[in-house]
Amino acid sequence: MSADVLLVIVVVSALAFDFTNGFHDTANVVATSISTRALPAKLAILIAAVLNFVGAFLSLEVAATIASGIVDSGEITLQIVFAGLVGAIFWNMLTWWLGLPSSSSHALIGGVVGAMLIANGPGAIIGEGLLGKVIVPAVAAPVLAFAVAGISILFIYRIVGRQRPGPVTRGFRLGQIASGSLLALAHGTNDAQKTMGIITLALVAHGSIGGTDPQVPFWVVISSASAIALGTYSGGWRIIRTMGSKIIKMDAAQGFAAQGSGAAVILAATHVGFPLSTTHVISGGVVGAGAAKRLSAVKWGVAGNMAIAWVLTIPAAGLTGGLAFEISDLAGGGTRGPIVVLVLIAILVAAFLRSQRVRTPPPLAEGTA
C-alpha cells in the first residue's frame, strides 16, 4: 500500500513539474510573436497551448531516452524519481522568479542524475547517454539555431531590402503565425516527452511495467500532454518579457527567422530522441537573428546572464535533487521521506511568500516620536 501511495505522490509531482515546464517555456514559443505584434498575447498563448498538446502525441523517442538512456532503470526507485523532480521544480521556479529563460529539460535530467548519484554512485549513470544525448546537443543546438537564424535573416533582408516596409512587415507577421505554430508543435514533441519518460521510470521502479525497453502507457501520454498545455496557457510573463524584448528589439522578419530555425532544430532532435532544451534553441535563434543584422543589436549582458543560468542548470538541479534524496532517506525512505520533503518545501514556500508581503512601515509624521 505504501508503494502505491508513493507512486501517486511521484506521478502528481511529475505532472506538477510538467505544468511548471509549460508556463516556464511559454516564452520560448510566444515571445517573438507577441513582441512583433504578429499575434495578440492571449491568442498566441492559446495557440501554443493547443499545439503543445497535439505535439505530445507525435513522437515517443525522447520519452524513451529519459526512461532508459541516461540512468540505469534497474537501479531506479520512486524516492530517486521524486527527489529528481524536486530538484527540477526548484530550479524552474527560481529561474522563473528571476525572469531567466533556463532549461526545464536539463533541470529534470540534472535532478534525476543528482539523486541517482547520491543513491547509487556514478555506476548507475549511463555516461555515454548523458554525454551523447544531453551534453553535446546542449552545446550544439543553440549554436546551430544561431547560425540558421543568422543566415536566414541575411537572405531575407537581401530579398526584401528594397521593398516597402509596411507590406513586408505585414507579410512576415502572417508568416510568424505559421512559424510560431510550428515552433509550438515542435515544443510539444520534445518537452512533454520528458515527463512521460520520468513517469515511465517511476512505473518501472514500482514494478507496474517491465524495465527492459519500457513502453509509455497511453494515460501517461495524455496526462503529460494536458499538464504542459495547461501550464503553457497559464503563461510565464516574466520570461516572456526577457525573450521578447530584453535580448534584442525584434522586427517581424527576425521573429520569423528565429521561430523557423528553432522549430527545425527541435524537430530534428526529437526525431533522433535527443531531450533538447527548447529554451537554448530559441534563444540561440533570437540572438542569431539579431547579431546577423548588427552585433550591437544584441544586449549581450542579458544573453550572458542566460548563458550562466544554462551552465548552472544541471549541477544546481542535481545538487537540489541529491539533497532532497538525502533528506528523504534520513527521514526513513518509503512514503515518509517524500512527505517530510514536501512539508519542508511547504514551510519554505510559506516563509518566502510571507517575506514578500512584508512592507516597509510608513515614515513617522512630523512631530511624532
N, C-alpha and C positions, 0 to 999 in steps of 0.2 A: 504493500500500500504506500509506504514512504517513497519508494522509487517512482510510483505513478504520480504522486504529488509533486515530486521534484521535477519530473518531466514536464508537468503543466507549468511550473514556475519558469523552467528554461524556455519553453515554447512562447510563453507570454513575454518573457524578456527579449527573445529574438524578434518577435513582432514589434515590440516597443523600439528596439534598435532600428528595425526596418522603417518605422514611422519617422524616427529622427533622421534616418538616411534620406527619406523623401523630402522633409522640409529643409534639411541641410543642403541638399543638392538641387532644390528648386532653381536656385540662381544659375546653376550650370546650363539649364535648359531655357529659361525665360528671360534672363537679364538682358541679353543682347536685343531681343525683340522689343522689350519694354523701353530700353534706353533710346532706341532709334525710332520709337513710336510706330513700329510696324503693327503692333497689336496693343490693345488696352491691357493693363496688368491682369485684371480678373479673368479675361478671356484667355490670355496667354497661359496662365496658371491652370485653368480648367482643361485646355487642350493638352498641356503637358501631363496632367494627372491621368487623363483618359488614355493617352498613348503610352505612358509608363505602364499602365495596367495591361494594355494589349501586348506591349513588347515583352512582358514577362513570360508569355506563353510561346514565344517564337524559338527559344533555344534553352537547353539544359546543360550546355557544355561547361559554363562557368560554375554552375552548381556542383557538377561532378568534380571539378578541380578543388573546390572548397571542401567537399565531403571526403575526398580520398587522396588529394595530390600534394598537400602541404604538411599535414601531421599524420602520424600513424593512427589510422582509425581503430586499430586493435587496442591501442593504449588510451583511447579517449574515454572520459567519464562525464557524467552530467555536471559534476562540480566544475570540471575544467571548462566545459562549454559555457556554463553560467558565468564563471569568472572572466572568460574572454569577452563575453557580451558586456559585462560591467565596464571593462576597460574601454571597449569601443564606444559605448554610450557616453561615458565620462568625457572622452576626447571630442566626440561630436558636439556635446553641449558646451564644452569650454570654448571650442573654436567658433561655434555659432554665437556665443555671447560676445566674443572678441570681434566678430564680423569677418573672420578669416575663412576663405574657401579651402578647406583641407579635405583629405580623402577619407570618406566613410569606409571604403573598401579596405584601405590599409589599416585603418583603426581596428576593424574587425579582425583582420589577419594578425595584426600585432597583438591584440588582446588574447586571442586563442594561442598564439605561439608563446607568449609570455607565461600564460597559465600552464601550458604543457611543459615548458622548460622547468618551472618550479616543481611541477608534479612528478615528472618522469625523466628529466635531464635532456641533454641535446640529442640523445639517440632516438628520441621519439619524434624529432623534427625531420622531415624529408628535405634535406638541404638542397638537393637538385631541383625539386619542385619550387621551393621558396625562391631560389635564385633565378631559375629559368622562367617561371610563370608569374613572379611578383616583382622582384627587384629589377631585373633587366627591362621588362616592359614599363616599369615605373619611370625609368630614366629615358627610355627610347620614345615612349608615346608622346609626351609633351613636345619633345624636340621635333618629332615627325609632324605633329599638328602645327607647330610653329612654322616649319618650312612650307608645308602645303598651303597654309593660310597666307603666308607672305608671298609665295609665288602666285597664288590665285589673285590676290588683290592687285599685284603689279600688272597682271594680264587684264584684269577688269578695268583698271584705270587707263591702260593703253587703248582699250576698245571704246570706252565711253568718255574718255577725257575731253573730247570736243563737243559732246552733246550738251543740251541744255540741262542744268542741274535739277530743275523741277521734275520733269518726266523720268529722269534717271533715278532720282530718289524714290519716286512713287513705284517705279518698276522693281527696285531692289527691296522695297518694303513688302511688296507682294511676294517676291522671291523668298523673303525671310519667313513668311508663313509656311512655305514648303520646307525650307531648310531647318527651321525651328521644330517643325513637326517630326521630321526625320531624326533630329537630334533627340527629341523626347522618346521616340520609339527605340532608338539605339540605347538610350539610358536604361529603359526598362529591360532590354535584353541582357544587360550586363549587371546592373546594380541589384535588381530584385533577386537575381540568381544567388547572391551571396547569402542572403537569409535562408533561401531554400537549402543551400548547402549546409549551413550551420544547424538548421533544424534536422536535416537528414543525419548529420553527425550525432545529434542528441538521440535520435531514434535508434541509431546503431548502438550507442552506449547503453540505452535502455533495453536493448535486445528485441525491439519491435520489428526491425528489419535486419537482413544479413549485412555483415561488414565487408564482404568482398564485392566490389563494384556495386555499391548500394544504389537502388533506383529511387528517385524522388517521388513520393506519393502525390496524387493529384490534389488532395486537400492542402498539402504544403504549398503547392504552386499557387493555388487560388488565394490562400490566406496571405502569402507573402506579396502577391501582386496587389491585393486590396490594401494592405498596410502601407506599402510605399506610395500607392496612388493617393491615399488619404493624407499621408504626410506631405506629399507634393502639393496637394490642394490647399493645405494649411499655410504654405508659403514660408520662406525664410528671408524676411525683408532685410535684415542686417547684411546678409551676404549678397543679396540681390543688388544692393547699393554699391558694394565693393566691386562686383563683377561688371555692373552696368556702366559705371562712370568713374570709379576711382583709379582704374588701371589706365584707360585711355578714354578720350572723348570720341565716341564711335559714330561713324556715319553708317547709313544703311548698307552700302557696299561692303564695308568692313564686317558688319554683323553677319551678312550673308556668307562671306568667305570663312569667318571663324566658325559659324554653325556647320557649314558644309564640311569643312575639314575635320571638325570634331566628330561629326556623325560617321564619316568614312573610317576614321581610325578606330572608333569604338566598335563599329560593326565588324571590322576585320578582326579585332581582338576577340570579340565574342565568338566568332566562327571557329577559332582555334582554342577556345576555352581559357583565355587569359583573364583573370579578375582585375580588370583595368581600373584605374582611378579616372572616372569621368571628369572630376574636378581638375586634375592635372591636364587632361587633354584639352578641354575647352579653354582653360586658362592659357595654355600654350598657343591655341588658335587665336585668342584675343590679342595676346602680346605680339604674335607674328603679324597679324593684320595691321596693328598699329606701327610696329617697328619698320615694316616694309614701306610705309608712307614716309615716315621720318623717325629716327631714333628718339628725338626729343618729344615725340607724341606720347611715349610710354612713361608713366610715372614709375620709375624703376625702384623707388623706395617701397612703394606698395607691393610691387612684384617681388622684391627681395623679402619682405615680411611673409608673403605667401610661401616663398621657397623655403624659408626657415621652418614654417609650420609643416610643410611636406616632409622635410628631413626628420623632424621630431615625431611625426605621427606614429610610425611603427614602434620605436622604442618607448615613447610615452604611454601609448595604449598597452604595450607589452608590460611595462612596469606596473601599471594600474591593474591589469589582468592578473599578473603574478601576485600582487599584494592582496587582491580580492580572493584568490585561491588560498593564500596563507591564512587569511582571517577565517575563511570558511573551514579550512582544515583544522585550525586551532579550536574553533567552536564545536568541533565534533563531526564535521562532514555530514553526509546524509542530507536530510531535509533541514536539519537545524542550522548547518553552516550557511547556506544561502539566505535563510530567513534572518540570521544575525547580520549578514552583509546588507540586506535590504533595509533593516531597521537603522543601521548606521548611516546608510545613504539618505534615508528619510530625515534623520536628525540633521545631517549636514545641509541638505536642501532647505529645511525649515530655518536653520540658522542663517543661511545665505539670504533667503527671502526676507527674513526679519531685518537683516542688516541693510537691505536695500530700501526698506520702508522708513528707516531712521532718518529724520530730518534735523538739520541744524536748527536749534531754537532761535526764535526771532530776537533781534537785539533789544536790550532794555531801553525803554523810553527815557528821555532826558529827565533827570531829577529823581530817578528811582535807583535803588541800590539793592 
